[in-house]
Amino acid sequence: MASTEVNQMLAAAAAACEDKKAEDIRILALDPAESGLCDYFLICNGTNDRQNVAITDEIEARLKRDFGNYPNSVEGRRQGEWILMDYVDFIVHVFSPEKRAFYGLERLRKSATSLSVADLNSEIKAAIVAKRKPAKKATAAKKATKTASKSAAKTAAKSSRKLPSVRKTATRKPKK
């Protein structure tokens, strides 16, 4: 999956967390050398088990609606204390406050870079702008090629009009 699309999905998941009033939302960009597991962790917590389930339901519904993407697996939804949603390129962890403090994923992933939702959105915008610039250059090159071929065709048409026809000169009779 393209990096921009992964970032857009991650931003949508974080927005779903915010909409359901999740607390302490963090995005960790994992170090590729240490983690072959995925690229990002999205970590948050709700105030109780029912809220945790509502947060994961909203994330799943939004990513399904906006991107047509389902989680590969979901663990812990029945208990609601720690729900894990695996989207391959990123994993969502929704904790109860007690379980989050106990497991401390942020401490375990010390080499990970912490991103804010605003940082992620600025990365998405930069990637979109970067994709658009080469397209404009290609369009300008196509226009230049079309203009050059049109002018060449016009020049060829003009030069063919100036030349006398070979048949007319060959069929003329000499004057006496």
C-alpha angles and dihedrals in degrees: 000000000000117000093236091054091048090051091048091051091047091050090050090051091050090049089052089053090051092048091055092048097250114176131231097007112195133177117203119197102209123222108252091217092059102035126050085164102084142318102250144023118208107200128184141139137222127210095247142005095266091054090049090055091047090051093052092045090054092048092050093047094047096048090046092049099041102034107015088237126140127192115260089225141353121206131188099016092129094055095035096202095105118008119186122196117190115207093167096237092048137016124216118214117191112185140182108241092252095051092046091054091045098050098033100194090181089061092047092053099051093151091056119106115234114227129191122219088249090055090051093049091050090052089052092050092048091051092049092049091048090053093051097052098064090047090058091051091051091050091051090050091051091050091050091050092049091048092049093049092048092051091047090052091049092049091050091049092050094048092049090054092055096054117086116240114261094221094055094055093046095049098049117109119226117252119247 
